[in-house]
Amino acid sequence: MRLTSKKVVSLVHHDFEDLELWYPILRLREEGAVVHLAGEKAEDEYIGKYGVPAKSDFSYSDIKGEEYDAILVPGGWAPDKIRRFPEVLSLLQHFEQNKKPIGQICHAGWVLISAKILQGKKVTSTPGIKDDMENAGATWYDEPVVVDGHLVSSRRPPDLPDYMREFIKVIEQK
């Protein structure tokens, strides 16, 4: 259990990619991390693209960046909703400014784009938002996982094992 002293927040909203939300949460919990889910509303149920539910522990506005060691942004269509909340963008900016681990997969890059934290970063994502990532100032790679300091990005569900192996390493180093 490599992460017993760590706290991670994962963002959630309707139409998240089921595996991209749950696989990272379960892997982090297996390593001993406390993982909370934050959604638009506290204790609300969100449904993934394939019908898997997730209940938020807190609302986005309840989350204080200084209380967490890392943040996860899942993919699916949820990122297009998540990025509309100023408190989420501020939270991601806090993690960026404090060099705390940020994990993003698939379409999650949209949230980081809206937070304006990708300038000069090396990233990957679903190829469908490659242009968006590059237009935000990032250098995009077609690889299963890209680590740029505290930012860990991945493309899609088949890449989850590589993504989480690297994300866990980054959390351990902080």
Disulfide bonds with the S-S distance in Angstrom:
none
